[in-house]
Amino acid sequence: MKKYFVKVYMRILNFKNNILPRYFISSPFLSSFYYLFFSAKFRREQHAVLQGKVFHLKELKFNKSNVYTLIRNTHRIEKGLLMRPRRPVFALDFISETVDAFINIWEPKRMENDLQYKWFYDVLSEYFDTSGENKLVERERVRFLRKVDNTIIGQIEKKSIPYSRIDVDIPKISYDEFYKLTRYRRSVRWFLNEKVPRELVDKAILAANQSPTACNRQPFEYRVIDDPTLLKKVANLPRGVKGYVDGIPMMVVVVGNLDAYFDERDRHLIYIDASLANMTFMLALETLNLGSCPINWPDIEELEVKMDRVLELEKHQRAIMCMAVGFPDPSGKVAFSEKKNLNTIRKFN
Ligand SMILES: Cc1cc2nc3c(=O)[nH]c(=O)nc-3n(C[C@H](O)[C@H](O)[C@H](O)COP(=O)(O)O)c2cc1C
């Protein structure tokens, strides 16, 4: 009897997952219909995207203090400053929003230990110092200067503004050495039973954070888990660690912040931006004699709920990827993982 019910259940499941979808693929509207009534697989993502958007708009419209807007607009102003030819007056459609956010977020004291706060000040200050005449710009300049402590004007050297790369110390890393590093990095699954020094992980995160992100938003956080009790809980959540989970000395969970966006169109950026940073992170780890293994975080509701709870994530935050980190055990092997041939992955034009 039990066998019969299992068989019927499997048939229904197969119909729902593999046959029914065929009837809903002819248009985006029908696909939405399918996901509304027959599958909840996008539900958590949609919820997180909407939570992030509403949170973002609330901070922007009511509190006028959205830090992602301040970052994005500072970036847009920098682009205006370096444009060739430079327009004498620009950013009229978002300068008031930027100054609003600056007034509500920026504090002179924070510049001492957070260079991004200096960047906000320097770029806006450069914009107002060099803008052509315009009534709106003049009004916003007055608001900007009212916020800035008069005692610091003139004392700050404006460094965090567009510059020519001719003037900087050019890194001396050859292509051959860099390529060697990319080949040397392989997913490491066997680690020494040694604690990973936090300062080394911090160094790798500092390098990761130099990676490009859309409008420089950096919409992610690195949750570094080395407390043994928490580590046990977190490391056992992803399914791809069977067989080596007990030897992982540190787990890094990269979490995306969907409150970085005012519109659904940007919902993929947390994954793109975090992935670019993660690659830098893993290469940086190799330069510090640490190995890593990226670990999949599939969108499985039951696991996500657990991860949210363990890491106490907000509703607009999503775990993106995990990475096992540690000193590689020299006696443990890594997979050869030969890559595709250049001609199969590259087409010119
Ligand atoms: C997004 C992503 C998810 C991965 N998930 C797992 C995983 O769950 N378990 C695992 O052991 N390896 C995982 N890996 C590692 C891959 O298996 C590995 O990168 C691939 O086989 C190529 O080998 P290499 O990293 O040594 O070049 C993952 C890698 C990526 C980029």
The ligand as a Tripos MOL2 file, in Angstrom:
@<TRIPOS>MOLECULE
LIG
   31    33     1     0     0
SMALL
NO_CHARGES

@<TRIPOS>ATOM
      1 C1         29.9330   28.5650   -7.8450 C.3       1 LIG1
      2 C2         30.7870   27.3790   -7.4810 C.ar      1 LIG1
      3 C3         30.2640   26.3880   -6.7070 C.ar      1 LIG1
      4 C4         31.0510   25.3140   -6.3050 C.ar      1 LIG1
      5 N1         30.5230   24.3980   -5.4500 N.ar      1 LIG1
      6 C5         31.3250   23.4170   -4.9600 C.ar      1 LIG1
      7 C6         30.8300   22.5450   -3.9630 C.ar      1 LIG1
      8 O1         29.6860   22.6510   -3.5260 O.2       1 LIG1
      9 N2         31.6650   21.6030   -3.4830 N.ar      1 LIG1
     10 C7         32.9530   21.4660   -3.9240 C.ar      1 LIG1
     11 O2         33.6670   20.5830   -3.4200 O.2       1 LIG1
     12 N3         33.4340   22.2790   -4.8940 N.ar      1 LIG1
     13 C8         32.6640   23.2620   -5.3930 C.ar      1 LIG1
     14 N4         33.1470   24.1470   -6.3310 N.ar      1 LIG1
     15 C9         34.5000   23.9850   -6.8320 C.3       1 LIG1
     16 C10        34.4830   23.4560   -8.2610 C.3       1 LIG1
     17 O3         34.2070   22.1010   -8.2490 O.3       1 LIG1
     18 C11        35.8190   23.7730   -8.9010 C.3       1 LIG1
     19 O4         36.0020   25.1670   -8.9480 O.3       1 LIG1
     20 C12        35.9080   23.2350  -10.3240 C.3       1 LIG1
     21 O5         35.8150   21.8510  -10.3410 O.3       1 LIG1
     22 C13        37.2000   23.6400  -11.0000 C.3       1 LIG1
     23 O6         38.3120   23.2810  -10.2180 O.3       1 LIG1
     24 P1         39.3670   24.3360   -9.6760 P.3       1 LIG1
     25 O7         38.6520   25.3040   -8.7770 O.co2     1 LIG1
     26 O8         40.3480   23.5500   -8.8890 O.co2     1 LIG1
     27 O9         39.9690   25.0310  -10.8410 O.co2     1 LIG1
     28 C14        32.3850   25.1970   -6.7610 C.ar      1 LIG1
     29 C15        32.8970   26.2050   -7.5800 C.ar      1 LIG1
     30 C16        32.1210   27.2940   -7.9290 C.ar      1 LIG1
     31 C17        32.7070   28.4010   -8.7670 C.3       1 LIG1
@<TRIPOS>BOND
     1     1     2 1
     2     2     3 ar
     3     2    30 ar
     4     3     4 ar
     5     4     5 ar
     6     4    28 ar
     7     5     6 ar
     8     6     7 ar
     9     6    13 1
    10     7     8 2
    11     7     9 ar
    12     9    10 ar
    13    10    11 2
    14    10    12 ar
    15    12    13 ar
    16    13    14 ar
    17    14    15 1
    18    14    28 ar
    19    15    16 1
    20    16    17 1
    21    16    18 1
    22    18    19 1
    23    18    20 1
    24    20    21 1
    25    20    22 1
    26    22    23 1
    27    23    24 1
    28    24    25 2
    29    24    26 1
    30    24    27 1
    31    28    29 ar
    32    29    30 ar
    33    30    31 1
@<TRIPOS>SUBSTRUCTURE
     1 LIG1         1 GROUP 0 **** ****
